[in-house]
Structure formats: C-alpha cells, structure tokens
Amino acid sequence: ALVNMYAKSGSLEDAQRMFDTMPERNVVSWNAMIGAYTQNGLNWEAFQLFQQMELEGAIPDKVTFISILS
C-alpha cells in the first residue's frame, strides 16, 4: 500500500525504496512498482523491473502484462 501511495504522489524514489526493503514481494507489490514506472513514462525501467520479477521467480498476472504493454 505504501509503494502505491508514494507512486501516486509522484515520489518514485520513495516508492522504490519501500519496494526494495520489502522482506517479501507478491504480484501486487510488483504490479504497483511496475505500474508506477509506466504511469510516469519510465517504460524501460518498468521492463527491467518485469525482468527482475521473473528472475526472482514471481509469476506475472494479467495486470502485470497490461502495465508493461501500456
């Protein structure tokens, strides 16, 4: 929830910091951070995060793909 709040307020640095310190990340947290990047026009960063998501074994869902393709 904090990642999403920071992202919506435009504070991507704080959102990323919260995301990085999460002990466990689920698909919702990954989607929040990926969506934050795409909503702010940082598509390359969103794609890199998507790749990291897959490397860490998280399974993307349809929201993930919609975020990446938007």
CHARMM-style PDB file with segment names, atoms N, HN, CA, C and O in Angstrom:
ATOM      1  N   ALA     1       0.827  -1.194   0.000  1.00  0.00      PROA
ATOM      2  CA  ALA     1       0.000   0.000   0.000  1.00  0.00      PROA
ATOM      3  C   ALA     1       0.874   1.262   0.000  1.00  0.00      PROA
ATOM      4  O   ALA     1       0.540   2.247  -0.659  1.00  0.00      PROA
ATOM      5  N   LEU     2       1.993   1.234   0.738  1.00  0.00      PROA
ATOM      6  HN  LEU     2       2.265   0.434   1.273  1.00  0.00      PROA
ATOM      7  CA  LEU     2       2.870   2.403   0.767  1.00  0.00      PROA
ATOM      8  C   LEU     2       3.548   2.632  -0.578  1.00  0.00      PROA
ATOM      9  O   LEU     2       3.740   3.773  -1.000  1.00  0.00      PROA
ATOM     10  N   VAL     3       3.906   1.551  -1.242  1.00  0.00      PROA
ATOM     11  HN  VAL     3       3.750   0.624  -0.900  1.00  0.00      PROA
ATOM     12  CA  VAL     3       4.528   1.683  -2.570  1.00  0.00      PROA
ATOM     13  C   VAL     3       3.558   2.415  -3.492  1.00  0.00      PROA
ATOM     14  O   VAL     3       3.944   3.343  -4.203  1.00  0.00      PROA
ATOM     15  N   ASN     4       2.314   1.996  -3.474  1.00  0.00      PROA
ATOM     16  HN  ASN     4       2.000   1.242  -2.897  1.00  0.00      PROA
ATOM     17  CA  ASN     4       1.292   2.604  -4.326  1.00  0.00      PROA
ATOM     18  C   ASN     4       1.054   4.064  -3.952  1.00  0.00      PROA
ATOM     19  O   ASN     4       0.909   4.911  -4.833  1.00  0.00      PROA
ATOM     20  N   MET     5       1.014   4.364  -2.662  1.00  0.00      PROA
ATOM     21  HN  MET     5       1.132   3.675  -1.946  1.00  0.00      PROA
ATOM     22  CA  MET     5       0.796   5.729  -2.206  1.00  0.00      PROA
ATOM     23  C   MET     5       1.924   6.649  -2.685  1.00  0.00      PROA
ATOM     24  O   MET     5       1.671   7.724  -3.228  1.00  0.00      PROA
ATOM     25  N   TYR     6       3.157   6.218  -2.480  1.00  0.00      PROA
ATOM     26  HN  TYR     6       3.363   5.344  -2.039  1.00  0.00      PROA
ATOM     27  CA  TYR     6       4.294   7.023  -2.933  1.00  0.00      PROA
ATOM     28  C   TYR     6       4.281   7.193  -4.446  1.00  0.00      PROA
ATOM     29  O   TYR     6       4.565   8.277  -4.957  1.00  0.00      PROA
ATOM     30  N   ALA     7       3.956   6.133  -5.154  1.00  0.00      PROA
ATOM     31  HN  ALA     7       3.726   5.252  -4.739  1.00  0.00      PROA
ATOM     32  CA  ALA     7       3.942   6.194  -6.614  1.00  0.00      PROA
ATOM     33  C   ALA     7       2.893   7.176  -7.108  1.00  0.00      PROA
ATOM     34  O   ALA     7       3.156   7.964  -8.016  1.00  0.00      PROA
ATOM     35  N   LYS     8       1.699   7.135  -6.512  1.00  0.00      PROA
ATOM     36  HN  LYS     8       1.485   6.495  -5.774  1.00  0.00      PROA
ATOM     37  CA  LYS     8       0.629   8.036  -6.945  1.00  0.00      PROA
ATOM     38  C   LYS     8       0.944   9.484  -6.633  1.00  0.00      PROA
ATOM     39  O   LYS     8       0.456  10.388  -7.312  1.00  0.00      PROA
ATOM     40  N   SER     9       1.758   9.715  -5.608  1.00  0.00      PROA
ATOM     41  HN  SER     9       2.154   8.980  -5.057  1.00  0.00      PROA
ATOM     42  CA  SER     9       2.125  11.089  -5.271  1.00  0.00      PROA
ATOM     43  C   SER     9       3.318  11.570  -6.109  1.00  0.00      PROA
ATOM     44  O   SER     9       3.754  12.714  -5.981  1.00  0.00      PROA
ATOM     45  N   GLY    10       3.837  10.687  -6.964  1.00  0.00      PROA
ATOM     46  HN  GLY    10       3.483   9.758  -7.068  1.00  0.00      PROA
ATOM     47  CA  GLY    10       4.941  11.059  -7.844  1.00  0.00      PROA
ATOM     48  C   GLY    10       6.314  10.872  -7.235  1.00  0.00      PROA
ATOM     49  O   GLY    10       7.313  11.265  -7.837  1.00  0.00      PROA
ATOM     50  N   SER    11       6.383  10.287  -6.069  1.00  0.00      PROA
ATOM     51  HN  SER    11       5.571   9.968  -5.580  1.00  0.00      PROA
ATOM     52  CA  SER    11       7.667  10.081  -5.406  1.00  0.00      PROA
ATOM     53  C   SER    11       8.184   8.667  -5.694  1.00  0.00      PROA
ATOM     54  O   SER    11       8.119   7.773  -4.851  1.00  0.00      PROA
ATOM     55  N   LEU    12       8.692   8.502  -6.900  1.00  0.00      PROA
ATOM     56  HN  LEU    12       8.745   9.229  -7.586  1.00  0.00      PROA
ATOM     57  CA  LEU    12       9.159   7.178  -7.313  1.00  0.00      PROA
ATOM     58  C   LEU    12      10.356   6.702  -6.505  1.00  0.00      PROA
ATOM     59  O   LEU    12      10.516   5.503  -6.276  1.00  0.00      PROA
ATOM     60  N   GLU    13      11.194   7.632  -6.074  1.00  0.00      PROA
ATOM     61  HN  GLU    13      11.064   8.605  -6.260  1.00  0.00      PROA
ATOM     62  CA  GLU    13      12.353   7.241  -5.272  1.00  0.00      PROA
ATOM     63  C   GLU    13      11.910   6.601  -3.955  1.00  0.00      PROA
ATOM     64  O   GLU    13      12.451   5.576  -3.541  1.00  0.00      PROA
ATOM     65  N   ASP    14      10.912   7.222  -3.298  1.00  0.00      PROA
ATOM     66  HN  ASP    14      10.473   8.055  -3.635  1.00  0.00      PROA
ATOM     67  CA  ASP    14      10.404   6.652  -2.051  1.00  0.00      PROA
ATOM     68  C   ASP    14       9.687   5.330  -2.303  1.00  0.00      PROA
ATOM     69  O   ASP    14       9.808   4.392  -1.515  1.00  0.00      PROA
ATOM     70  N   ALA    15       8.939   5.259  -3.406  1.00  0.00      PROA
ATOM     71  HN  ALA    15       8.840   6.022  -4.046  1.00  0.00      PROA
ATOM     72  CA  ALA    15       8.255   4.013  -3.751  1.00  0.00      PROA
ATOM     73  C   ALA    15       9.268   2.891  -3.970  1.00  0.00      PROA
ATOM     74  O   ALA    15       9.085   1.775  -3.484  1.00  0.00      PROA
ATOM     75  N   GLN    16      10.335   3.196  -4.704  1.00  0.00      PROA
ATOM     76  HN  GLN    16      10.484   4.103  -5.099  1.00  0.00      PROA
ATOM     77  CA  GLN    16      11.367   2.194  -4.969  1.00  0.00      PROA
ATOM     78  C   GLN    16      12.073   1.784  -3.688  1.00  0.00      PROA
ATOM     79  O   GLN    16      12.382   0.609  -3.493  1.00  0.00      PROA
ATOM     80  N   ARG    17      12.326   2.744  -2.821  1.00  0.00      PROA
ATOM     81  HN  ARG    17      12.075   3.699  -2.980  1.00  0.00      PROA
ATOM     82  CA  ARG    17      12.980   2.443  -1.545  1.00  0.00      PROA
ATOM     83  C   ARG    17      12.114   1.503  -0.696  1.00  0.00      PROA
ATOM     84  O   ARG    17      12.621   0.550  -0.105  1.00  0.00      PROA
ATOM     85  N   MET    18      10.811   1.776  -0.641  1.00  0.00      PROA
ATOM     86  HN  MET    18      10.399   2.551  -1.121  1.00  0.00      PROA
ATOM     87  CA  MET    18       9.899   0.905   0.110  1.00  0.00      PROA
ATOM     88  C   MET    18       9.870  -0.497  -0.523  1.00  0.00      PROA
ATOM     89  O   MET    18       9.902  -1.511   0.175  1.00  0.00      PROA
ATOM     90  N   PHE    19       9.810  -0.526  -1.837  1.00  0.00      PROA
ATOM     91  HN  PHE    19       9.784   0.297  -2.404  1.00  0.00      PROA
ATOM     92  CA  PHE    19       9.776  -1.798  -2.556  1.00  0.00      PROA
ATOM     93  C   PHE    19      11.042  -2.604  -2.285  1.00  0.00      PROA
ATOM     94  O   PHE    19      10.983  -3.809  -2.042  1.00  0.00      PROA
ATOM     95  N   ASP    20      12.176  -1.931  -2.328  1.00  0.00      PROA
ATOM     96  HN  ASP    20      12.224  -0.952  -2.525  1.00  0.00      PROA
ATOM     97  CA  ASP    20      13.458  -2.616  -2.128  1.00  0.00      PROA
ATOM     98  C   ASP    20      13.614  -3.175  -0.719  1.00  0.00      PROA
ATOM     99  O   ASP    20      14.315  -4.168  -0.522  1.00  0.00      PROA
ATOM    100  N   THR    21      12.978  -2.556   0.251  1.00  0.00      PROA
ATOM    101  HN  THR    21      12.409  -1.750   0.092  1.00  0.00      PROA
ATOM    102  CA  THR    21      13.131  -3.017   1.635  1.00  0.00      PROA
ATOM    103  C   THR    21      12.067  -4.028   2.059  1.00  0.00      PROA
ATOM    104  O   THR    21      12.079  -4.498   3.197  1.00  0.00      PROA
ATOM    105  N   MET    22      11.149  -4.366   1.157  1.00  0.00      PROA
ATOM    106  HN  MET    22      11.139  -3.985   0.233  1.00  0.00      PROA
ATOM    107  CA  MET    22      10.110  -5.349   1.495  1.00  0.00      PROA
ATOM    108  C   MET    22      10.752  -6.720   1.681  1.00  0.00      PROA
ATOM    109  O   MET    22      11.501  -7.170   0.814  1.00  0.00      PROA
ATOM    110  N   PRO    23      10.471  -7.390   2.797  1.00  0.00      PROA
ATOM    111  CA  PRO    23      11.055  -8.719   3.010  1.00  0.00      PROA
ATOM    112  C   PRO    23      10.520  -9.761   2.025  1.00  0.00      PROA
ATOM    113  O   PRO    23      11.239 -10.676   1.624  1.00  0.00      PROA
ATOM    114  N   GLU    24       9.262  -9.613   1.642  1.00  0.00      PROA
ATOM    115  HN  GLU    24       8.678  -8.870   1.967  1.00  0.00      PROA
ATOM    116  CA  GLU    24       8.649 -10.492   0.646  1.00  0.00      PROA
ATOM    117  C   GLU    24       7.831  -9.644  -0.308  1.00  0.00      PROA
ATOM    118  O   GLU    24       7.112  -8.733   0.101  1.00  0.00      PROA
ATOM    119  N   ARG    25       7.954  -9.962  -1.580  1.00  0.00      PROA
ATOM    120  HN  ARG    25       8.539 -10.702  -1.912  1.00  0.00      PROA
ATOM    121  CA  ARG    25       7.183  -9.237  -2.597  1.00  0.00      PROA
ATOM    122  C   ARG    25       6.216 -10.201  -3.246  1.00  0.00      PROA
ATOM    123  O   ARG    25       6.592 -11.306  -3.637  1.00  0.00      PROA
ATOM    124  N   ASN    26       4.961  -9.778  -3.361  1.00  0.00      PROA
ATOM    125  HN  ASN    26       4.655  -8.880  -3.043  1.00  0.00      PROA
ATOM    126  CA  ASN    26       3.987 -10.590  -4.088  1.00  0.00      PROA
ATOM    127  C   ASN    26       3.660  -9.892  -5.405  1.00  0.00      PROA
ATOM    128  O   ASN    26       4.195  -8.824  -5.701  1.00  0.00      PROA
ATOM    129  N   VAL    27       2.792 -10.496  -6.179  1.00  0.00      PROA
ATOM    130  HN  VAL    27       2.357 -11.364  -5.938  1.00  0.00      PROA
ATOM    131  CA  VAL    27       2.488  -9.945  -7.501  1.00  0.00      PROA
ATOM    132  C   VAL    27       1.871  -8.552  -7.381  1.00  0.00      PROA
ATOM    133  O   VAL    27       2.058  -7.724  -8.273  1.00  0.00      PROA
ATOM    134  N   VAL    28       1.150  -8.279  -6.314  1.00  0.00      PROA
ATOM    135  HN  VAL    28       0.998  -8.951  -5.590  1.00  0.00      PROA
ATOM    136  CA  VAL    28       0.541  -6.961  -6.128  1.00  0.00      PROA
ATOM    137  C   VAL    28       1.620  -5.892  -5.943  1.00  0.00      PROA
ATOM    138  O   VAL    28       1.526  -4.810  -6.524  1.00  0.00      PROA
ATOM    139  N   SER    29       2.625  -6.184  -5.151  1.00  0.00      PROA
ATOM    140  HN  SER    29       2.701  -7.062  -4.679  1.00  0.00      PROA
ATOM    141  CA  SER    29       3.690  -5.204  -4.950  1.00  0.00      PROA
ATOM    142  C   SER    29       4.506  -5.006  -6.230  1.00  0.00      PROA
ATOM    143  O   SER    29       4.885  -3.881  -6.556  1.00  0.00      PROA
ATOM    144  N   TRP    30       4.774  -6.087  -6.948  1.00  0.00      PROA
ATOM    145  HN  TRP    30       4.466  -7.001  -6.683  1.00  0.00      PROA
ATOM    146  CA  TRP    30       5.479  -5.961  -8.231  1.00  0.00      PROA
ATOM    147  C   TRP    30       4.658  -5.101  -9.187  1.00  0.00      PROA
ATOM    148  O   TRP    30       5.198  -4.208  -9.839  1.00  0.00      PROA
ATOM    149  N   ASN    31       3.360  -5.365  -9.273  1.00  0.00      PROA
ATOM    150  HN  ASN    31       2.920  -6.091  -8.743  1.00  0.00      PROA
ATOM    151  CA  ASN    31       2.497  -4.612 -10.184  1.00  0.00      PROA
ATOM    152  C   ASN    31       2.433  -3.139  -9.810  1.00  0.00      PROA
ATOM    153  O   ASN    31       2.403  -2.275 -10.686  1.00  0.00      PROA
ATOM    154  N   ALA    32       2.412  -2.851  -8.524  1.00  0.00      PROA
ATOM    155  HN  ALA    32       2.437  -3.553  -7.812  1.00  0.00      PROA
ATOM    156  CA  ALA    32       2.371  -1.456  -8.082  1.00  0.00      PROA
ATOM    157  C   ALA    32       3.614  -0.710  -8.548  1.00  0.00      PROA
ATOM    158  O   ALA    32       3.521   0.420  -9.028  1.00  0.00      PROA
ATOM    159  N   MET    33       4.757  -1.330  -8.411  1.00  0.00      PROA
ATOM    160  HN  MET    33       4.833  -2.248  -8.021  1.00  0.00      PROA
ATOM    161  CA  MET    33       6.001  -0.662  -8.796  1.00  0.00      PROA
ATOM    162  C   MET    33       6.133  -0.577 -10.312  1.00  0.00      PROA
ATOM    163  O   MET    33       6.550   0.457 -10.835  1.00  0.00      PROA
ATOM    164  N   ILE    34       5.790  -1.628 -11.015  1.00  0.00      PROA
ATOM    165  HN  ILE    34       5.450  -2.467 -10.590  1.00  0.00      PROA
ATOM    166  CA  ILE    34       5.833  -1.601 -12.486  1.00  0.00      PROA
ATOM    167  C   ILE    34       4.865  -0.547 -13.009  1.00  0.00      PROA
ATOM    168  O   ILE    34       5.206   0.222 -13.908  1.00  0.00      PROA
ATOM    169  N   GLY    35       3.655  -0.508 -12.447  1.00  0.00      PROA
ATOM    170  HN  GLY    35       3.377  -1.133 -11.717  1.00  0.00      PROA
ATOM    171  CA  GLY    35       2.662   0.485 -12.853  1.00  0.00      PROA
ATOM    172  C   GLY    35       3.122   1.899 -12.560  1.00  0.00      PROA
ATOM    173  O   GLY    35       2.847   2.814 -13.337  1.00  0.00      PROA
ATOM    174  N   ALA    36       3.811   2.091 -11.461  1.00  0.00      PROA
ATOM    175  HN  ALA    36       4.035   1.349 -10.829  1.00  0.00      PROA
ATOM    176  CA  ALA    36       4.322   3.417 -11.114  1.00  0.00      PROA
ATOM    177  C   ALA    36       5.290   3.909 -12.184  1.00  0.00      PROA
ATOM    178  O   ALA    36       5.245   5.071 -12.588  1.00  0.00      PROA
ATOM    179  N   TYR    37       6.151   3.030 -12.632  1.00  0.00      PROA
ATOM    180  HN  TYR    37       6.188   2.086 -12.304  1.00  0.00      PROA
ATOM    181  CA  TYR    37       7.099   3.424 -13.671  1.00  0.00      PROA
ATOM    182  C   TYR    37       6.386   3.740 -14.985  1.00  0.00      PROA
ATOM    183  O   TYR    37       6.680   4.757 -15.613  1.00  0.00      PROA
ATOM    184  N   THR    38       5.463   2.893 -15.406  1.00  0.00      PROA
ATOM    185  HN  THR    38       5.224   2.067 -14.896  1.00  0.00      PROA
ATOM    186  CA  THR    38       4.794   3.143 -16.688  1.00  0.00      PROA
ATOM    187  C   THR    38       3.935   4.395 -16.629  1.00  0.00      PROA
ATOM    188  O   THR    38       3.861   5.130 -17.613  1.00  0.00      PROA
ATOM    189  N   GLN    39       3.285   4.656 -15.504  1.00  0.00      PROA
ATOM    190  HN  GLN    39       3.345   4.058 -14.704  1.00  0.00      PROA
ATOM    191  CA  GLN    39       2.444   5.851 -15.376  1.00  0.00      PROA
ATOM    192  C   GLN    39       3.275   7.123 -15.432  1.00  0.00      PROA
ATOM    193  O   GLN    39       2.754   8.190 -15.756  1.00  0.00      PROA
ATOM    194  N   ASN    40       4.536   7.022 -15.125  1.00  0.00      PROA
ATOM    195  HN  ASN    40       4.959   6.155 -14.862  1.00  0.00      PROA
ATOM    196  CA  ASN    40       5.422   8.182 -15.160  1.00  0.00      PROA
ATOM    197  C   ASN    40       6.319   8.197 -16.397  1.00  0.00      PROA
ATOM    198  O   ASN    40       7.299   8.940 -16.457  1.00  0.00      PROA
ATOM    199  N   GLY    41       5.969   7.366 -17.383  1.00  0.00      PROA
ATOM    200  HN  GLY    41       5.173   6.763 -17.334  1.00  0.00      PROA
ATOM    201  CA  GLY    41       6.684   7.374 -18.647  1.00  0.00      PROA
ATOM    202  C   GLY    41       8.038   6.697 -18.622  1.00  0.00      PROA
ATOM    203  O   GLY    41       8.835   6.868 -19.544  1.00  0.00      PROA
ATOM    204  N   LEU    42       8.310   5.926 -17.569  1.00  0.00      PROA
ATOM    205  HN  LEU    42       7.662   5.787 -16.820  1.00  0.00      PROA
ATOM    206  CA  LEU    42       9.596   5.239 -17.442  1.00  0.00      PROA
ATOM    207  C   LEU    42       9.433   3.771 -17.856  1.00  0.00      PROA
ATOM    208  O   LEU    42       9.555   2.847 -17.052  1.00  0.00      PROA
ATOM    209  N   ASN    43       9.155   3.610 -19.132  1.00  0.00      PROA
ATOM    210  HN  ASN    43       9.055   4.360 -19.786  1.00  0.00      PROA
ATOM    211  CA  ASN    43       8.842   2.269 -19.649  1.00  0.00      PROA
ATOM    212  C   ASN    43      10.027   1.316 -19.582  1.00  0.00      PROA
ATOM    213  O   ASN    43       9.853   0.134 -19.286  1.00  0.00      PROA
ATOM    214  N   TRP    44      11.221   1.810 -19.851  1.00  0.00      PROA
ATOM    215  HN  TRP    44      11.363   2.771 -20.092  1.00  0.00      PROA
ATOM    216  CA  TRP    44      12.397   0.936 -19.799  1.00  0.00      PROA
ATOM    217  C   TRP    44      12.610   0.420 -18.381  1.00  0.00      PROA
ATOM    218  O   TRP    44      12.907  -0.759 -18.187  1.00  0.00      PROA
ATOM    219  N   GLU    45      12.461   1.286 -17.402  1.00  0.00      PROA
ATOM    220  HN  GLU    45      12.220   2.244 -17.560  1.00  0.00      PROA
ATOM    221  CA  GLU    45      12.614   0.888 -16.004  1.00  0.00      PROA
ATOM    222  C   GLU    45      11.551  -0.137 -15.617  1.00  0.00      PROA
ATOM    223  O   GLU    45      11.826  -1.083 -14.879  1.00  0.00      PROA
ATOM    224  N   ALA    46      10.332   0.063 -16.126  1.00  0.00      PROA
ATOM    225  HN  ALA    46      10.108   0.831 -16.726  1.00  0.00      PROA
ATOM    226  CA  ALA    46       9.257  -0.897 -15.860  1.00  0.00      PROA
ATOM    227  C   ALA    46       9.600  -2.261 -16.449  1.00  0.00      PROA
ATOM    228  O   ALA    46       9.382  -3.291 -15.811  1.00  0.00      PROA
ATOM    229  N   PHE    47      10.137  -2.265 -17.669  1.00  0.00      PROA
ATOM    230  HN  PHE    47      10.314  -1.429 -18.188  1.00  0.00      PROA
ATOM    231  CA  PHE    47      10.508  -3.526 -18.305  1.00  0.00      PROA
ATOM    232  C   PHE    47      11.649  -4.209 -17.559  1.00  0.00      PROA
ATOM    233  O   PHE    47      11.651  -5.431 -17.408  1.00  0.00      PROA
ATOM    234  N   GLN    48      12.610  -3.430 -17.096  1.00  0.00      PROA
ATOM    235  HN  GLN    48      12.608  -2.438 -17.219  1.00  0.00      PROA
ATOM    236  CA  GLN    48      13.712  -4.011 -16.322  1.00  0.00      PROA
ATOM    237  C   GLN    48      13.193  -4.624 -15.020  1.00  0.00      PROA
ATOM    238  O   GLN    48      13.650  -5.689 -14.605  1.00  0.00      PROA
ATOM    239  N   LEU    49      12.245  -3.955 -14.384  1.00  0.00      PROA
ATOM    240  HN  LEU    49      11.874  -3.089 -14.721  1.00  0.00      PROA
ATOM    241  CA  LEU    49      11.661  -4.490 -13.159  1.00  0.00      PROA
ATOM    242  C   LEU    49      10.881  -5.769 -13.447  1.00  0.00      PROA
ATOM    243  O   LEU    49      10.898  -6.706 -12.648  1.00  0.00      PROA
ATOM    244  N   PHE    50      10.200  -5.806 -14.584  1.00  0.00      PROA
ATOM    245  HN  PHE    50      10.186  -5.045 -15.233  1.00  0.00      PROA
ATOM    246  CA  PHE    50       9.495  -7.016 -15.008  1.00  0.00      PROA
ATOM    247  C   PHE    50      10.476  -8.181 -15.168  1.00  0.00      PROA
ATOM    248  O   PHE    50      10.188  -9.303 -14.751  1.00  0.00      PROA
ATOM    249  N   GLN    51      11.621  -7.911 -15.768  1.00  0.00      PROA
ATOM    250  HN  GLN    51      11.855  -7.000 -16.107  1.00  0.00      PROA
ATOM    251  CA  GLN    51      12.630  -8.950 -15.925  1.00  0.00      PROA
ATOM    252  C   GLN    51      13.144  -9.417 -14.569  1.00  0.00      PROA
ATOM    253  O   GLN    51      13.352 -10.611 -14.357  1.00  0.00      PROA
ATOM    254  N   GLN    52      13.347  -8.478 -13.657  1.00  0.00      PROA
ATOM    255  HN  GLN    52      13.178  -7.508 -13.830  1.00  0.00      PROA
ATOM    256  CA  GLN    52      13.785  -8.836 -12.303  1.00  0.00      PROA
ATOM    257  C   GLN    52      12.727  -9.693 -11.612  1.00  0.00      PROA
ATOM    258  O   GLN    52      13.050 -10.651 -10.910  1.00  0.00      PROA
ATOM    259  N   MET    53      11.471  -9.340 -11.819  1.00  0.00      PROA
ATOM    260  HN  MET    53      11.208  -8.562 -12.390  1.00  0.00      PROA
ATOM    261  CA  MET    53      10.357 -10.103 -11.252  1.00  0.00      PROA
ATOM    262  C   MET    53      10.449 -11.563 -11.671  1.00  0.00      PROA
ATOM    263  O   MET    53      10.346 -12.468 -10.843  1.00  0.00      PROA
ATOM    264  N   GLU    54      10.644 -11.778 -12.967  1.00  0.00      PROA
ATOM    265  HN  GLU    54      10.727 -11.043 -13.639  1.00  0.00      PROA
ATOM    266  CA  GLU    54      10.750 -13.143 -13.473  1.00  0.00      PROA
ATOM    267  C   GLU    54      11.985 -13.854 -12.930  1.00  0.00      PROA
ATOM    268  O   GLU    54      11.917 -15.034 -12.587  1.00  0.00      PROA
ATOM    269  N   LEU    55      13.114 -13.150 -12.847  1.00  0.00      PROA
ATOM    270  HN  LEU    55      13.169 -12.191 -13.125  1.00  0.00      PROA
ATOM    271  CA  LEU    55      14.343 -13.755 -12.326  1.00  0.00      PROA
ATOM    272  C   LEU    55      14.188 -14.191 -10.871  1.00  0.00      PROA
ATOM    273  O   LEU    55      14.782 -15.182 -10.446  1.00  0.00      PROA
ATOM    274  N   GLU    56      13.390 -13.447 -10.115  1.00  0.00      PROA
ATOM    275  HN  GLU    56      12.908 -12.642 -10.460  1.00  0.00      PROA
ATOM    276  CA  GLU    56      13.181 -13.780  -8.712  1.00  0.00      PROA
ATOM    277  C   GLU    56      12.081 -14.823  -8.514  1.00  0.00      PROA
ATOM    278  O   GLU    56      11.764 -15.190  -7.382  1.00  0.00      PROA
ATOM    279  N   GLY    57      11.503 -15.297  -9.616  1.00  0.00      PROA
ATOM    280  HN  GLY    57      11.760 -14.999 -10.536  1.00  0.00      PROA
ATOM    281  CA  GLY    57      10.532 -16.379  -9.535  1.00  0.00      PROA
ATOM    282  C   GLY    57       9.097 -15.958  -9.305  1.00  0.00      PROA
ATOM    283  O   GLY    57       8.227 -16.806  -9.106  1.00  0.00      PROA
ATOM    284  N   ALA    58       8.837 -14.664  -9.329  1.00  0.00      PROA
ATOM    285  HN  ALA    58       9.544 -13.976  -9.490  1.00  0.00      PROA
ATOM    286  CA  ALA    58       7.453 -14.201  -9.190  1.00  0.00      PROA
ATOM    287  C   ALA    58       6.723 -14.448 -10.502  1.00  0.00      PROA
ATOM    288  O   ALA    58       7.300 -14.315 -11.581  1.00  0.00      PROA
ATOM    289  N   ILE    59       5.479 -14.801 -10.401  1.00  0.00      PROA
ATOM    290  HN  ILE    59       5.010 -14.910  -9.524  1.00  0.00      PROA
ATOM    291  CA  ILE    59       4.689 -15.125 -11.593  1.00  0.00      PROA
ATOM    292  C   ILE    59       3.807 -13.939 -11.956  1.00  0.00      PROA
ATOM    293  O   ILE    59       2.923 -13.563 -11.186  1.00  0.00      PROA
ATOM    294  N   PRO    60       4.043 -13.345 -13.130  1.00  0.00      PROA
ATOM    295  CA  PRO    60       3.226 -12.202 -13.544  1.00  0.00      PROA
ATOM    296  C   PRO    60       1.782 -12.621 -13.800  1.00  0.00      PROA
ATOM    297  O   PRO    60       1.511 -13.767 -14.157  1.00  0.00      PROA
ATOM    298  N   ASP    61       0.864 -11.682 -13.614  1.00  0.00      PROA
ATOM    299  HN  ASP    61       1.084 -10.750 -13.324  1.00  0.00      PROA
ATOM    300  CA  ASP    61      -0.531 -11.935 -13.927  1.00  0.00      PROA
ATOM    301  C   ASP    61      -0.970 -10.992 -15.045  1.00  0.00      PROA
ATOM    302  O   ASP    61      -0.143 -10.292 -15.629  1.00  0.00      PROA
ATOM    303  N   LYS    62      -2.255 -10.973 -15.342  1.00  0.00      PROA
ATOM    304  HN  LYS    62      -2.927 -11.542 -14.868  1.00  0.00      PROA
ATOM    305  CA  LYS    62      -2.715 -10.153 -16.453  1.00  0.00      PROA
ATOM    306  C   LYS    62      -2.515  -8.667 -16.184  1.00  0.00      PROA
ATOM    307  O   LYS    62      -2.285  -7.902 -17.121  1.00  0.00      PROA
ATOM    308  N   VAL    63      -2.595  -8.248 -14.945  1.00  0.00      PROA
ATOM    309  HN  VAL    63      -2.782  -8.869 -14.184  1.00  0.00      PROA
ATOM    310  CA  VAL    63      -2.350  -6.846 -14.609  1.00  0.00      PROA
ATOM    311  C   VAL    63      -0.901  -6.479 -14.933  1.00  0.00      PROA
ATOM    312  O   VAL    63      -0.635  -5.387 -15.434  1.00  0.00      PROA
ATOM    313  N   THR    64       0.021  -7.375 -14.653  1.00  0.00      PROA
ATOM    314  HN  THR    64      -0.195  -8.262 -14.246  1.00  0.00      PROA
ATOM    315  CA  THR    64       1.428  -7.148 -14.959  1.00  0.00      PROA
ATOM    316  C   THR    64       1.600  -6.909 -16.449  1.00  0.00      PROA
ATOM    317  O   THR    64       2.262  -5.955 -16.858  1.00  0.00      PROA
ATOM    318  N   PHE    65       1.008  -7.772 -17.259  1.00  0.00      PROA
ATOM    319  HN  PHE    65       0.471  -8.548 -16.927  1.00  0.00      PROA
ATOM    320  CA  PHE    65       1.169  -7.653 -18.713  1.00  0.00      PROA
ATOM    321  C   PHE    65       0.503  -6.392 -19.248  1.00  0.00      PROA
ATOM    322  O   PHE    65       1.032  -5.751 -20.156  1.00  0.00      PROA
ATOM    323  N   ILE    66      -0.642  -6.031 -18.698  1.00  0.00      PROA
ATOM    324  HN  ILE    66      -1.072  -6.552 -17.959  1.00  0.00      PROA
ATOM    325  CA  ILE    66      -1.320  -4.806 -19.130  1.00  0.00      PROA
ATOM    326  C   ILE    66      -0.450  -3.598 -18.803  1.00  0.00      PROA
ATOM    327  O   ILE    66      -0.343  -2.672 -19.608  1.00  0.00      PROA
ATOM    328  N   SER    67       0.168  -3.604 -17.632  1.00  0.00      PROA
ATOM    329  HN  SER    67       0.081  -4.355 -16.979  1.00  0.00      PROA
ATOM    330  CA  SER    67       1.048  -2.488 -17.242  1.00  0.00      PROA
ATOM    331  C   SER    67       2.240  -2.375 -18.181  1.00  0.00      PROA
ATOM    332  O   SER    67       2.603  -1.278 -18.606  1.00  0.00      PROA
ATOM    333  N   ILE    68       2.839  -3.501 -18.498  1.00  0.00      PROA
ATOM    334  HN  ILE    68       2.544  -4.392 -18.152  1.00  0.00      PROA
ATOM    335  CA  ILE    68       4.020  -3.493 -19.364  1.00  0.00      PROA
ATOM    336  C   ILE    68       3.659  -3.039 -20.784  1.00  0.00      PROA
ATOM    337  O   ILE    68       4.438  -2.336 -21.427  1.00  0.00      PROA
ATOM    338  N   LEU    69       2.499  -3.433 -21.263  1.00  0.00      PROA
ATOM    339  HN  LEU    69       1.866  -4.004 -20.740  1.00  0.00      PROA
ATOM    340  CA  LEU    69       2.113  -3.124 -22.639  1.00  0.00      PROA
ATOM    341  C   LEU    69       1.521  -1.734 -22.809  1.00  0.00      PROA
ATOM    342  O   LEU    69       1.324  -1.274 -23.933  1.00  0.00      PROA
ATOM    343  N   SER    70       1.234  -1.062 -21.692  1.00  0.00      PROA
ATOM    344  HN  SER    70       1.393  -1.436 -20.779  1.00  0.00      PROA
ATOM    345  CA  SER    70       0.599   0.263 -21.826  1.00  0.00      PROA
ATOM    346  C   SER    70       1.625   1.353 -22.057  1.00  0.00      PROA
ATOM    347  OT1 SER    70       1.264   2.522 -22.190  1.00  0.00      PROA
TER     348      SER     70
END
